[in-house]
């Protein structure tokens, strides 16, 4: 399963039981709305994702791996993550913790690695512009 598909699966599972018609609609027809959240140093350390609907059907809060905070830049027309500590550029974002909330924000599930530097998933920035089921909210980083 691709990385962004895994996130969408978690969101759809929070909204509907897997294998139901509702789940199928979430996976096939709903968009993921993604917002990159800056921390007080101006780096991105958190992503906020919702499954589009009115109101949104579920939410995910993703925390980057320790030491992997990044700034977004465009390199040859592609979106890249520039590590705030090392200055290295990558098209992958290391995610350590995923907290999934359902539409009423009361029920949640956490997917997490105990070692804060190990990834639960690495998300591709390169894949974002190719996906039709993604809306990126931050204007400066829109693919």
C-alpha positions in Angstrom: 0.0 0.0 0.0 1.4 3.4 -0.9 2.0 5.8 1.9 -0.7 8.3 1.2 -3.1 5.4 0.5 -2.4 4.2 4.0 -3.3 7.6 5.5 -6.5 7.6 3.5 -7.3 4.1 4.7 -6.9 5.2 8.3 -9.2 8.2 7.7 -11.8 6.1 6.0 -11.6 3.4 8.7 -12.2 6.0 11.4 -15.4 7.2 9.5 -16.7 3.8 8.3 -16.3 0.1 8.9 -13.8 -1.4 6.5 -15.5 -3.2 3.6 -18.7 -1.2 3.8 -20.2 0.9 1.0 -19.4 4.0 3.1 -15.7 3.0 3.3 -15.6 2.4 -0.5 -17.1 5.9 -1.1 -14.5 7.5 1.3 -11.6 5.7 -0.5 -12.8 6.3 -4.1 -14.7 9.6 -4.0 -13.5 11.7 -1.0 -10.5 14.0 -1.1 -7.9 14.3 1.6 -7.4 18.0 2.6 -3.8 18.5 3.8 -2.4 21.4 5.7 1.3 21.7 6.7 1.5 23.4 10.1 4.5 25.6 11.0 6.0 25.5 14.5 7.4 28.5 16.3 10.7 28.2 14.5 9.0 28.5 11.0 9.6 24.8 10.3 6.9 22.2 9.5 6.7 19.6 12.2 3.0 18.7 12.0 0.6 17.8 9.2 -3.2 18.1 9.6 -5.3 16.0 7.2 -9.1 15.7 7.0 -11.3 13.5 4.8 -13.4 16.0 2.9 -17.1 16.4 3.6 -19.4 18.7 5.5 -18.4 18.4 8.2 -15.1 16.6 7.5 -15.6 12.8 8.0 -12.4 12.2 10.0 -9.1 13.8 10.8 -5.5 12.9 11.2 -2.7 14.7 13.0 0.8 13.6 11.9 4.0 14.4 13.7 7.3 14.2 11.9 10.2 12.1 13.3 12.5 13.8 15.9 15.1 15.9 14.1 13.2 15.8 10.8 11.4 19.2 11.0 11.5 20.7 7.5 10.9 23.8 5.4 9.2 23.3 2.0 10.9 24.4 -1.2 10.6 23.9 -4.9 13.5 22.3 -6.7 13.3 22.0 -10.5 9.5 22.4 -10.1 9.2 19.6 -7.5 8.2 20.1 -3.9 11.0 19.1 -1.5 11.4 19.0 2.3 14.6 20.8 3.4 15.6 19.4 6.8 15.8 22.4 9.2 18.7 20.8 11.1 20.9 19.3 8.5 19.9 21.3 5.4 19.5 18.1 3.4 16.7 18.0 0.8 14.4 15.1 0.3 11.1 14.3 -1.4 10.0 12.2 1.6 8.7 13.2 5.0 9.4 10.9 8.0 6.2 10.6 10.1 6.6 9.1 13.7 3.1 9.5 15.1 -0.3 9.4 13.5 -3.4 10.3 15.6 -6.7 9.5 13.8 -9.9 11.2 15.0 -13.4 10.4 13.8 -15.8 13.2 12.7 -17.0 14.0 16.2 -13.4 14.4 17.5 -14.1 12.1 20.5 -12.8 8.8 19.3 -9.2 8.3 18.3 -6.5 5.8 17.5 -2.8 6.4 17.6 -0.2 4.7 15.3 3.2 5.4 16.7 6.8 4.2 17.0 8.4 4.2 20.4 11.7 5.4 19.0 10.9 9.0 18.1 13.4 8.9 15.2 11.9 5.8 13.5 9.1 6.3 10.9 5.7 4.8 11.0 5.5 5.9 7.4 7.5 8.1 4.9 5.2 10.3 2.8 6.2 11.3 -0.7 5.9 14.9 -1.6 6.6 13.9 -5.2 3.4 11.9 -5.3 1.1 14.8 -4.2 0.7 16.6 -7.5 -0.1 13.2 -9.2 -3.0 12.4 -6.9 -6.5 13.6 -7.8 -7.8 12.9 -4.3 -5.6 15.5 -2.5 -6.1 19.2 -1.8 -3.1 21.0 -0.2 -4.3 24.0 1.7 -1.1 26.0 2.2 -0.9 28.3 -0.8 2.9 28.6 -1.0 3.2 24.8 -1.2 0.3 24.0 -3.6 1.7 21.5 -6.1 
